[in-house]
Amino acid sequence: MPLFIGVIASPVSAMPLMWVLAEWAVGRRAVQTRPKMSGVGTVGGLRTWQAGRTRRAVFGRF
C-alpha cells in the first residue's frame, strides 16, 4: 500500500512544481525578448514537415 501511495503522489507533486518552474522561465525577460529560446517563436520542424506532406487516405476518410 505505501508503494501505491508513493506512485500516485509523485506525479501529483511533480505537476504543480513543473508548472511553477515553467511559468517562471517563460516570465523571464530573456525568454520574452527571444521567444525562439523557449520553442514558441517558430512553428517547429515537425509541424513544418507534416504540413509539407500530402495526406494519404486512411480508411477512406481523406
Secondary structure as UniProt FT lines:
FT   HELIX           2..26
FT   HELIX           29..33
FT   HELIX           35..38
FT   HELIX           45..52
FT   TURN            59..60
//
